[in-house]
Amino acid sequence: MHRLILILLFGFSLVQAQEKTKTDSLAIEQDTSYIKEIVIEEVLVTDAHTEKLTKEEKEQILLLQKRVRVVYPYAKLTAEKLVNINATMDKLKTNKEKKKYFKLVEKYLNEEFEPKLKKLSQKQGQILVKLIDRQTGQSTYDLIKNYKSGWKAFWSNNTAKVFNIDLKKKYNPMEVPEDYYIETYLIRCFEEGKLVKQEAKNPISETELIENWVKKNGAKKKS
């Protein structure tokens, strides 16, 4: 997976990368716990719900939030650089020019970013795939398929398969509890200035999101 993400991240300044290396690497290396999906019986939509959490459930939420902080910047950059790459590709007239361009991109990114992305844990990789869909409106799988003239050339390993990452994974906070927690946490981080806000490709209404899960909780109690 890391090679695809690397291509999308082309253009990220080396200065920014150096400034964030210590913090990001620490967060990545410490993420050794494995939780496949957040499993909490009732989706948390109010403070009252949060107070009922067990210690283990609170730890699950905190770990998810930590992972989101680590990988969200990569998803944000993916959306930004996808626009830049498309613009550059549109200007290149021949396949020879395009091939040369991608070789330059790969060399630069392999040297500067690949080591860090290789350190992403399995769960961080899974969340990154979801957030790429949030920011670009396309699954990682679709990015490979739609840009196979360029992306496929760099898909030379089985990283996704080895780490059990579903590249077709879509981001769906209206239906998937874990995605709901991710979205509400992102909203909070944007409001508090902890993360730089980038609108989702398909904007999500916080009010509608919460109302949706209030209804789902109510329906679950009645069943």
TALINMO-V627555 format. One record per residue. N is the residue number from 1. PHI is phi as a letter, one per 40 degrees, with the letter a starting at -180 (999 if undefined). OMEGA is omega in radians with two decimals (999 if undefined). D_CENTER is the distance of its C-alpha to the mean C-alpha in Angstrom with 1 decimal. Layout:
BEGIN
n: {N & N}
phi: {PHI & PHI}
omega: {OMEGA & OMEGA}
d_center: {D_CENTER & D_CENTER}
END
This chain:
BEGIN
n: {1 & 2 & 3 & 4 & 5 & 6 & 7 & 8 & 9 & 10 & 11 & 12 & 13 & 14 & 15 & 16 & 17 & 18 & 19 & 20 & 21 & 22 & 23 & 24 & 25 & 26 & 27 & 28 & 29 & 30 & 31 & 32 & 33 & 34 & 35 & 36 & 37 & 38 & 39 & 40 & 41 & 42 & 43 & 44 & 45 & 46 & 47 & 48 & 49 & 50 & 51 & 52 & 53 & 54 & 55 & 56 & 57 & 58 & 59 & 60 & 61 & 62 & 63 & 64 & 65 & 66 & 67 & 68 & 69 & 70 & 71 & 72 & 73 & 74 & 75 & 76 & 77 & 78 & 79 & 80 & 81 & 82 & 83 & 84 & 85 & 86 & 87 & 88 & 89 & 90 & 91 & 92 & 93 & 94 & 95 & 96 & 97 & 98 & 99 & 100 & 101 & 102 & 103 & 104 & 105 & 106 & 107 & 108 & 109 & 110 & 111 & 112 & 113 & 114 & 115 & 116 & 117 & 118 & 119 & 120 & 121 & 122 & 123 & 124 & 125 & 126 & 127 & 128 & 129 & 130 & 131 & 132 & 133 & 134 & 135 & 136 & 137 & 138 & 139 & 140 & 141 & 142 & 143 & 144 & 145 & 146 & 147 & 148 & 149 & 150 & 151 & 152 & 153 & 154 & 155 & 156 & 157 & 158 & 159 & 160 & 161 & 162 & 163 & 164 & 165 & 166 & 167 & 168 & 169 & 170 & 171 & 172 & 173 & 174 & 175 & 176 & 177 & 178 & 179 & 180 & 181 & 182 & 183 & 184 & 185 & 186 & 187 & 188 & 189 & 190 & 191 & 192 & 193 & 194 & 195 & 196 & 197 & 198 & 199 & 200 & 201 & 202 & 203 & 204 & 205 & 206 & 207 & 208 & 209 & 210 & 211 & 212 & 213 & 214 & 215 & 216 & 217 & 218 & 219 & 220 & 221 & 222 & 223}
phi: {999 & c & c & c & c & d & c & c & c & d & h & c & c & c & c & c & c & c & c & c & d & c & c & c & c & c & c & c & c & c & c & b & c & b & b & c & a & c & b & b & d & b & c & c & b & b & c & c & c & c & c & c & c & c & c & c & c & c & c & c & c & c & c & c & c & c & c & c & c & c & c & d & d & c & c & c & c & d & c & c & c & c & c & c & c & c & c & c & c & c & c & c & c & b & c & c & c & c & c & c & c & c & c & c & c & c & d & c & c & c & c & c & b & d & d & c & c & c & c & c & c & d & c & c & c & c & c & c & d & c & c & c & c & c & c & b & g & b & c & d & c & c & c & c & c & c & b & c & c & b & c & c & c & b & c & b & a & b & d & c & c & c & c & f & b & c & c & c & d & b & c & a & c & c & b & b & d & c & c & c & c & c & c & c & c & d & d & c & c & c & c & c & g & c & b & c & c & b & d & c & d & b & d & b & c & c & c & c & c & c & d & d & c & c & c & c & c & c & c & c & c & c & c}
omega: {-2.99 & -3.12 & 3.11 & -3.12 & -3.14 & -3.13 & -3.12 & -3.09 & -3.09 & 3.12 & 3.13 & -3.01 & 3.14 & 3.13 & 3.12 & -3.11 & -3.13 & -3.12 & -3.06 & -3.02 & -3.08 & -3.11 & -3.09 & -3.12 & 3.13 & -3.13 & -3.12 & -3.06 & -3.11 & -3.08 & -3.11 & -3.14 & 3.14 & 3.02 & -3.06 & 3.11 & 3.05 & -3.13 & 3.08 & -2.97 & -3.12 & -3.11 & -3.05 & 3.12 & 3.12 & 3.10 & 3.14 & 3.11 & -3.10 & -3.13 & -3.11 & -3.09 & 3.03 & 3.12 & -3.13 & 3.14 & 3.10 & 3.12 & 3.10 & -3.13 & -3.13 & 3.13 & 3.09 & -3.14 & 3.12 & -3.14 & 3.12 & 3.13 & -3.12 & -2.97 & -3.12 & 3.13 & 3.11 & 3.13 & 3.12 & 3.13 & 3.11 & -3.14 & -3.12 & -3.06 & 3.07 & 3.11 & -3.13 & -3.12 & 3.12 & -3.13 & 3.13 & -3.13 & 3.14 & -3.11 & -3.13 & -3.00 & -3.07 & 3.09 & 3.13 & 3.12 & -3.14 & 3.14 & 3.13 & 3.13 & -3.12 & 3.10 & 3.10 & 3.12 & -3.10 & -3.12 & -3.12 & -3.07 & 3.10 & -3.10 & -2.99 & -2.97 & -3.05 & -3.13 & -3.12 & -3.12 & 3.11 & -3.10 & 3.10 & 3.10 & 3.12 & -3.09 & 3.08 & 3.10 & 3.13 & 3.13 & 3.12 & 3.11 & 3.11 & -3.08 & 3.04 & 3.09 & 3.13 & -3.02 & -3.06 & -3.07 & 3.13 & 3.06 & 3.10 & 3.11 & -3.13 & 3.11 & 3.12 & -3.09 & -3.08 & -3.12 & -3.01 & 3.11 & 3.12 & -3.06 & -3.02 & -3.13 & -3.09 & 3.13 & -3.00 & 3.13 & -3.11 & -3.09 & -3.10 & -3.11 & -3.12 & -3.08 & 3.04 & 3.13 & 3.13 & -3.07 & 3.12 & -3.06 & 3.10 & 3.13 & -3.04 & -3.11 & 3.10 & -3.06 & -3.06 & -3.11 & -3.12 & 3.13 & 3.07 & 3.13 & 3.11 & -3.08 & -3.13 & 3.09 & 3.09 & 3.13 & -3.14 & -3.14 & 3.11 & -3.12 & -3.09 & 3.12 & -3.14 & 3.07 & 3.12 & -3.05 & 2.97 & -3.10 & 3.05 & 3.13 & 3.05 & -3.05 & -3.10 & 3.12 & 3.13 & -3.14 & 3.13 & -3.14 & -3.12 & 3.12 & 3.13 & -3.09 & 3.02 & 3.12 & -3.14 & 3.11 & 3.14 & 3.14 & -3.13 & -3.14 & -3.10 & -3.06 & 999}
d_center: {11.8 & 12.0 & 14.6 & 12.8 & 10.1 & 13.2 & 15.0 & 12.6 & 12.6 & 16.4 & 18.3 & 16.5 & 19.7 & 21.0 & 22.2 & 18.9 & 17.6 & 20.8 & 20.7 & 17.4 & 18.1 & 20.0 & 17.7 & 14.4 & 16.4 & 18.1 & 15.1 & 13.8 & 17.4 & 18.2 & 15.5 & 18.0 & 18.2 & 17.1 & 16.5 & 15.5 & 15.1 & 16.2 & 19.8 & 21.8 & 24.8 & 24.5 & 21.4 & 21.8 & 22.6 & 25.4 & 26.5 & 29.0 & 26.5 & 24.8 & 28.3 & 28.8 & 25.9 & 27.1 & 26.4 & 24.2 & 22.2 & 21.7 & 20.5 & 17.9 & 16.6 & 16.8 & 15.0 & 12.0 & 12.2 & 12.5 & 9.4 & 7.4 & 9.6 & 9.0 & 5.4 & 5.3 & 8.0 & 6.7 & 4.7 & 8.0 & 10.1 & 9.1 & 10.5 & 13.3 & 14.3 & 14.3 & 17.1 & 18.9 & 18.9 & 20.2 & 22.8 & 23.9 & 24.2 & 26.3 & 28.7 & 29.3 & 32.2 & 32.6 & 30.7 & 32.1 & 30.5 & 27.1 & 27.4 & 28.5 & 25.6 & 23.0 & 25.1 & 24.9 & 21.2 & 20.8 & 23.4 & 22.0 & 18.4 & 19.7 & 21.8 & 19.5 & 15.9 & 16.1 & 17.6 & 14.8 & 12.0 & 14.6 & 14.7 & 11.3 & 12.5 & 12.2 & 10.4 & 7.9 & 7.4 & 7.5 & 4.9 & 2.4 & 4.9 & 5.1 & 3.1 & 4.7 & 7.5 & 7.7 & 8.2 & 10.3 & 11.9 & 11.7 & 10.4 & 9.9 & 13.5 & 14.8 & 13.8 & 15.8 & 18.5 & 19.0 & 19.0 & 20.8 & 23.4 & 21.1 & 17.9 & 20.0 & 22.1 & 19.5 & 18.4 & 21.1 & 19.9 & 19.0 & 16.0 & 14.0 & 17.3 & 18.3 & 15.3 & 15.4 & 12.0 & 12.5 & 11.4 & 12.8 & 10.8 & 10.7 & 9.4 & 12.8 & 13.5 & 17.1 & 17.7 & 15.3 & 16.1 & 13.0 & 11.0 & 14.0 & 13.7 & 10.1 & 11.4 & 14.7 & 13.4 & 11.5 & 14.8 & 16.7 & 15.0 & 15.6 & 19.1 & 19.8 & 18.5 & 16.2 & 13.3 & 14.1 & 13.7 & 12.5 & 13.6 & 11.6 & 13.1 & 14.9 & 15.8 & 16.1 & 19.3 & 19.1 & 22.8 & 22.4 & 19.4 & 21.6 & 24.7 & 23.1 & 22.4 & 25.8 & 27.4 & 25.6 & 26.7 & 30.2 & 30.4 & 29.4 & 32.2 & 34.7 & 34.0}
END
